[in-house]
Amino acid sequence: MEDPTTGAATMLGTGELVNKYPLVVGTEYHLPFLLLAEGKGENVEGEIYEIDDQKLDWLDEFESHPDFYRRQLAQVKVAGEEFQVNGKMVTPGQVCQCWVYFLPKFKPKMLNLKMLKTYSSLSGEHPPYNTSEEVESLDDV
């Protein structure tokens, strides 16, 4: 997100999904997956960014949208500090729409994995993320 050559991104704050979804770590490379299975899992926490069209295009390509991950709007309840978007103040507890990347097609056994509320590549809840992973097919997950 910090590479300016891929577009502009500003972290605005944090929030959590209003609806529950399973956030799991899978594959031998310990990749995080947010599964498109509403009602299961946790109200996943994450960061809220304001990005430009160039960054959105880059993220879509990076996440292989729409062939692997699917970007869709989700309701997010703002946490932490207030912030401003397009001249309007957004306050903690307020619900806003944010783009989120979900994995729409997955093996049912992934729903048996430990479901997380948040993900950090440096966490004691799961093995560390392995950056050498190249998943190119849903058959790989």
Wavefront OBJ file of the C-alpha trace (Angstrom):
o trace
v 0.000 0.000 0.000
v 2.936 2.323 0.620
v 4.491 2.180 -2.873
v 3.588 5.516 -4.552
v 4.351 4.101 -8.015
v 1.202 1.943 -7.726
v -1.066 4.872 -6.790
v -2.000 6.863 -3.719
v -3.263 5.371 -0.460
v -3.903 7.067 2.863
v -4.777 5.086 5.970
v -7.822 6.713 7.546
v -8.477 4.446 10.486
v -9.691 1.037 11.553
v -12.980 -0.769 11.659
v -14.702 -4.120 11.724
v -17.095 -5.799 9.338
v -20.706 -5.451 10.482
v -21.461 -8.977 9.276
v -19.443 -12.016 10.290
v -17.122 -13.720 7.805
v -14.471 -16.417 8.243
v -10.900 -15.121 8.133
v -8.628 -18.152 7.976
v -4.976 -18.931 7.333
v -4.469 -21.726 4.844
v -2.109 -23.505 2.446
v 1.392 -24.574 3.295
v 2.440 -20.931 2.867
v 0.083 -19.650 5.591
v -1.878 -17.218 3.428
v -4.793 -15.274 4.912
v -8.160 -15.764 3.205
v -11.382 -13.866 3.899
v -14.009 -16.365 2.796
v -17.265 -15.203 1.247
v -19.430 -17.100 3.728
v -21.523 -14.454 5.478
v -22.738 -15.315 8.968
v -19.800 -17.575 9.843
v -16.641 -16.565 11.655
v -16.022 -13.179 13.236
v -16.667 -9.483 12.729
v -13.254 -9.168 11.127
v -11.147 -6.124 12.003
v -9.033 -4.245 9.495
v -7.688 -0.955 8.249
v -9.639 1.628 6.254
v -7.832 3.384 3.405
v -8.698 6.106 0.957
v -7.151 5.185 -2.407
v -7.087 6.614 -5.908
v -8.172 4.818 -9.092
v -4.582 3.834 -9.927
v -4.165 2.098 -6.555
v -7.563 0.382 -6.944
v -6.523 -0.941 -10.364
v -3.223 -2.153 -8.899
v -4.981 -3.874 -5.979
v -7.457 -5.548 -8.340
v -4.563 -6.945 -10.338
v -2.624 -7.935 -7.205
v -5.666 -9.747 -5.757
v -6.581 -11.241 -9.176
v -10.042 -9.660 -9.055
v -12.474 -10.990 -10.187
v -10.947 -14.365 -11.094
v -9.503 -15.322 -7.695
v -10.631 -12.805 -5.096
v -13.784 -10.759 -5.565
v -13.876 -7.110 -4.551
v -17.254 -6.091 -3.195
v -18.726 -3.470 -0.914
v -19.251 -4.422 2.722
v -20.550 -2.532 5.738
v -17.781 -1.568 8.150
v -18.267 -0.130 11.640
v -15.594 2.492 12.265
v -13.411 2.118 15.366
v -10.632 4.239 16.884
v -10.292 7.877 15.899
v -12.568 9.973 13.710
v -11.415 10.851 10.209
v -12.526 12.896 7.243
v -13.547 11.611 3.794
v -14.592 13.988 1.008
v -15.137 16.783 3.506
v -17.350 14.698 5.814
v -16.396 13.548 9.297
v -16.612 9.832 10.019
v -16.823 8.989 13.717
v -16.292 5.803 15.749
v -19.402 3.617 15.709
v -20.541 4.967 12.359
v -21.140 2.403 9.607
v -19.723 3.048 6.142
v -19.298 1.111 2.909
v -15.794 -0.129 2.083
v -14.332 -2.296 -0.662
v -13.254 -5.694 0.662
v -11.574 -8.593 -1.154
v -13.291 -11.929 -0.491
v -12.434 -15.444 -1.650
v -15.761 -16.538 -3.215
v -14.801 -20.087 -4.190
v -13.085 -22.273 -1.633
v -12.948 -25.849 -0.465
v -15.537 -26.554 2.266
v -12.773 -27.863 4.560
v -11.503 -24.270 4.843
v -14.528 -23.559 7.061
v -13.017 -25.998 9.578
v -9.863 -23.898 9.980
v -9.416 -21.608 12.970
v -11.339 -18.390 12.288
v -9.579 -15.167 13.216
v -10.894 -11.731 14.123
v -7.824 -9.991 12.751
v -4.699 -10.911 10.782
v -1.102 -9.879 11.201
v 1.774 -11.537 9.388
v 3.594 -11.544 12.735
v 1.151 -13.295 15.050
v 1.416 -16.090 17.554
v -2.002 -17.395 16.427
v -0.626 -18.927 13.222
v 2.664 -19.661 11.448
v 4.273 -16.677 9.683
v 3.253 -15.705 6.168
v 5.543 -17.096 3.473
v 6.028 -14.533 0.682
v 7.224 -17.101 -1.860
v 3.669 -18.401 -2.405
v 2.234 -18.108 -5.886
v -1.353 -19.347 -5.889
v -2.683 -19.110 -9.404
v -5.692 -21.398 -9.193
v -8.503 -21.994 -6.760
v -7.423 -25.636 -6.841
v -4.283 -24.523 -4.971
v -6.238 -23.456 -1.857
l 1 2 3 4 5 6 7 8 9 10 11 12 13 14 15 16 17 18 19 20 21 22 23 24 25 26 27 28 29 30 31 32 33 34 35 36 37 38 39 40 41 42 43 44 45 46 47 48 49 50 51 52 53 54 55 56 57 58 59 60 61 62 63 64 65 66 67 68 69 70 71 72 73 74 75 76 77 78 79 80 81 82 83 84 85 86 87 88 89 90 91 92 93 94 95 96 97 98 99 100 101 102 103 104 105 106 107 108 109 110 111 112 113 114 115 116 117 118 119 120 121 122 123 124 125 126 127 128 129 130 131 132 133 134 135 136 137 138 139 140 141
